């Protein structure tokens, strides 16, 4: 339930792709010379350009994190199994493990 899972990275990639498409649309609208812009430039780029860079970084970073298979390994499953095997009197926690 908790911890790193491939589905969590997939959700981050999906969200970043949607945000990236929206910010790319904004960049496309204002890339034409003499069309004006909204807001002040920060380090020479406008906020919609920075958001496109940030969303692309999230997609690439999440993809790279998916390459590290050990984070999804059996070590976490073994820790969960050990926690469920010793209920220390907490019947609710023991029942939650047995589902």
DAPE-V112289 format. One record per residue. N is the residue number from 1. RES is the residue in three letters. SS is DSSP state (H for helix, E for strand, - for the rest). NEAR is the number of other C-alpha atoms within 8 Angstrom. Layout:
# DAPE-V112289
N|RES|SS|NEAR + N|RES|SS|NEAR
This chain:
# DAPE-V112289
1|UNK|-|2 + 2|UNK|-|3 + 3|UNK|-|4 + 4|UNK|-|8 + 5|UNK|-|7 + 6|UNK|H|8 + 7|UNK|H|6 + 8|UNK|H|8 + 9|UNK|H|13 + 10|UNK|H|9 + 11|UNK|H|8 + 12|UNK|H|11 + 13|UNK|H|12 + 14|UNK|H|8 + 15|UNK|H|8 + 16|UNK|H|12 + 17|UNK|H|11 + 18|UNK|H|8 + 19|UNK|H|10 + 20|UNK|H|12 + 21|UNK|H|8 + 22|UNK|H|8 + 23|UNK|H|12 + 24|UNK|H|11 + 25|UNK|H|8 + 26|UNK|H|9 + 27|UNK|H|10 + 28|UNK|H|8 + 29|UNK|H|7 + 30|UNK|H|10 + 31|UNK|-|7 + 32|UNK|-|7 + 33|UNK|-|6 + 34|UNK|-|4 + 35|UNK|-|7 + 36|UNK|-|6 + 37|UNK|-|5 + 38|UNK|-|5 + 39|UNK|-|6 + 40|UNK|-|5 + 41|UNK|-|8 + 42|UNK|E|7 + 43|UNK|-|4 + 44|UNK|-|5 + 45|UNK|E|8 + 46|UNK|-|11 + 47|UNK|H|9 + 48|UNK|H|10 + 49|UNK|H|11 + 50|UNK|H|9 + 51|UNK|H|10 + 52|UNK|H|12 + 53|UNK|H|8 + 54|UNK|H|8 + 55|UNK|H|12 + 56|UNK|H|11 + 57|UNK|H|8 + 58|UNK|H|11 + 59|UNK|H|12 + 60|UNK|H|8 + 61|UNK|H|8 + 62|UNK|H|12 + 63|UNK|H|10 + 64|UNK|H|8 + 65|UNK|H|8 + 66|UNK|H|9 + 67|UNK|-|6 + 68|UNK|-|7 + 69|UNK|H|7 + 70|UNK|H|5 + 71|UNK|H|6 + 72|UNK|H|9 + 73|UNK|-|8 + 74|UNK|H|6 + 75|UNK|H|6 + 76|UNK|H|8 + 77|UNK|H|8 + 78|UNK|H|8 + 79|UNK|H|8 + 80|UNK|H|8 + 81|UNK|H|8 + 82|UNK|H|8 + 83|UNK|H|8 + 84|UNK|H|11 + 85|UNK|H|7 + 86|UNK|-|6 + 87|UNK|-|10 + 88|UNK|-|4 + 89|UNK|-|4 + 90|UNK|-|7 + 91|UNK|H|7 + 92|UNK|H|6 + 93|UNK|H|9 + 94|UNK|H|11 + 95|UNK|H|8 + 96|UNK|H|7 + 97|UNK|H|7 + 98|UNK|-|6 + 99|UNK|-|4
